[in-house]
């Protein structure tokens, strides 16, 4: 099922405004459950988690910043 440009745009906004802050909170909470690792290891964990959250949403974010390809040129 292909999503329309308008749907992908709205879904990406929802993901960025609600989903990302929740994911950041969950990542910080999970890291805080363990003893604090070294600075470089902690940085690597956060960078890895930062990349990991975006992988399932690649199709949603692809092309959202460009003009609507379905819009008519008048």
WOCORNOR-V709434 format. One record per helix or strand. SS is the DSSP state (H for helix, E for strand). FROM is the first residue (numbers start at 0). TO is the last residue. If there is no record, write none. Layout:
<<SS/FROM/TO> <SS/FROM/TO>>
//
This chain:
<<H/4/31> <H/38/54> <H/57/60>>
//
